[in-house]
């Protein structure tokens, strides 16, 4: 008598669908809320409690003068949605407006002519970010409102002293003389 093997039962495994949908239902509204809430930087009370590296600013007192009414949390600009950030040592975005700091010229970071200019440009950018984040400041108008590129022209001061002059004193900028300087 021959014995037949028992039939092999084959079960199909059910594939579980990824549960990304549930995560997106929670993450998307939170991200939208954070974007709106932190658009110009954290609120003043929260910003004071959070310190970023480079926010201790030697050579520039953080105490604001009586006329210093502007303040925000600045980061380095990236991407397209620029609202409040530092482009380079002499150009910033503040509340959606591009501003050229009128009293200084700093090395280029977007298209430097040499490695020295790139390194100095990066240092000037980080230093301007630290100076702006150190406390309230003022944006002082100059002889004309805008440059040929449509940027607002302003001098940035704290307690009457130019933040650009700090960069000049540290060798990261030159006083604006009407023409771009060679940094190589």
C-alpha positions in Angstrom: 0.0 0.0 0.0 1.4 3.3 -1.0 0.9 6.2 1.2 0.1 9.5 -0.3 1.7 12.6 1.2 -0.5 14.9 3.0 -1.6 17.9 0.9 0.4 21.0 1.5 -1.7 23.9 2.5 -0.5 27.2 1.1 -1.6 30.4 2.8 -1.2 33.7 1.2 0.3 36.3 3.5 -1.6 39.5 3.9 0.6 42.4 3.4 0.1 45.1 5.9 -0.3 48.6 4.4 2.1 51.1 5.8 0.6 53.4 8.4 2.1 56.6 7.0 -1.4 58.0 6.5 -1.9 58.2 10.3 1.4 59.8 10.9 0.8 62.4 8.2 -2.6 63.3 9.6 -0.8 64.3 12.8 2.5 65.7 11.4 1.0 68.0 8.7 -1.1 70.2 11.0 1.7 70.4 13.5 4.2 71.5 10.8 1.8 74.1 9.5 1.2 75.5 13.0 4.9 75.6 13.7 5.6 77.4 10.4 3.0 80.1 11.2 3.9 80.4 14.8 7.6 80.7 14.3 7.6 82.6 11.0 9.6 85.6 12.3 11.4 83.6 15.0 10.2 82.5 18.4 8.2 84.9 20.5 10.3 87.2 22.7 9.8 85.2 25.9 10.7 81.9 24.2 13.6 83.5 22.3 15.1 84.7 25.5 15.0 81.2 27.0 16.7 79.6 24.0 20.4 80.3 23.2 22.0 79.5 19.9 25.7 78.9 19.4 27.4 82.2 18.6 24.9 84.3 20.4 27.4 85.5 23.0 28.7 88.6 21.2 32.0 90.0 22.5 32.6 93.6 21.5 28.9 94.5 21.2 26.8 95.1 24.3 23.5 93.3 24.1 21.7 96.1 25.9 19.5 98.0 23.6 19.2 101.7 23.5 15.9 103.5 24.0 15.2 103.7 20.2 16.1 100.1 19.4 12.7 98.6 18.7 13.5 95.9 16.1 14.3 92.3 17.0 13.9 88.8 15.6 15.7 85.5 15.6 18.0 85.4 12.5 19.3 82.2 10.8 21.4 81.9 7.7 19.3 82.1 4.6 18.6 79.0 2.6 16.0 78.1 0.0 13.4 80.4 -1.4 11.1 81.4 1.4 13.2 84.1 2.9 11.6 86.2 5.6 14.1 86.9 8.4 17.6 85.6 7.8 21.2 86.7 7.0 22.3 86.3 3.3 25.9 87.5 3.9 27.7 90.0 6.1 26.1 93.0 4.4 22.7 91.7 3.2 19.8 90.5 5.3 16.1 89.7 5.0 14.0 91.2 7.7 10.2 90.6 7.9 10.1 89.8 4.2 12.1 92.8 3.0 15.6 92.4 1.6 18.0 95.0 3.2 21.5 96.0 2.1 23.5 97.2 5.1 24.6 100.5 3.7 27.7 101.4 5.6 29.8 98.3 4.9 31.0 95.9 2.2 31.8 92.3 3.1 33.3 89.4 1.1 30.9 87.5 -1.2 29.7 84.1 -0.2 27.6 83.2 -3.2 30.3 83.7 -5.9 33.7 84.3 -4.1 36.7 84.9 -6.3 39.1 82.9 -4.1 39.2 80.6 -1.1 40.2 83.5 1.2 37.1 85.5 0.2 34.9 82.5 0.8 36.3 82.0 4.3 36.0 85.7 5.2 32.5 85.8 3.8 31.4 82.9 5.9 32.9 84.5 9.0 31.3 87.8 8.3 27.9 86.1 7.7 28.1 84.2 11.0 29.2 87.3 12.9 26.4 89.5 11.5 23.9 86.8 12.5 25.3 86.7 16.0 25.2 90.5 16.3 21.6 90.7 15.1 20.6 87.9 17.5 22.3 89.6 20.5 19.4 92.0 21.1 17.2 94.8 19.9 18.5 97.0 17.1 17.5 99.9 14.9 17.3 100.2 11.1 18.5 103.7 10.2 17.7 105.2 6.8 20.5 106.6 4.7 20.6 109.2 1.9 18.4 107.1 -0.5 15.8 104.5 0.2 16.7 101.7 -2.2 19.7 100.5 -4.3 19.6 99.7 -8.0 18.6 96.1 -7.1 15.5 97.2 -5.2 17.0 96.4 -1.7 16.3 98.7 1.2 19.4 100.6 2.2 19.8 100.9 6.0 22.4 101.1 8.6 21.9 98.6 11.5 22.6 100.1 14.9 22.3 99.1 18.5 22.3 101.9 21.1 23.5 104.3 18.4 26.6 102.2 17.3 26.8 100.6 13.9 26.8 96.8 13.9 28.7 97.1 10.5 31.5 99.0 12.3 32.0 95.9 14.5 32.7 93.8 11.4 35.1 96.6 10.1 36.9 96.6 13.4 37.3 92.8 13.3 38.6 92.8 9.7 35.5 91.1 8.3 34.2 94.2 6.4 35.4 97.5 4.9 33.5 100.8 5.1 31.4 101.2 2.1 33.1 103.4 -0.5 30.8 103.1 -3.4 32.4 100.1 -5.2 32.9 96.5 -4.3 36.3 95.6 -2.9 38.7 92.9 -3.9 39.2 90.3 -1.1 41.7 88.0 -2.8 
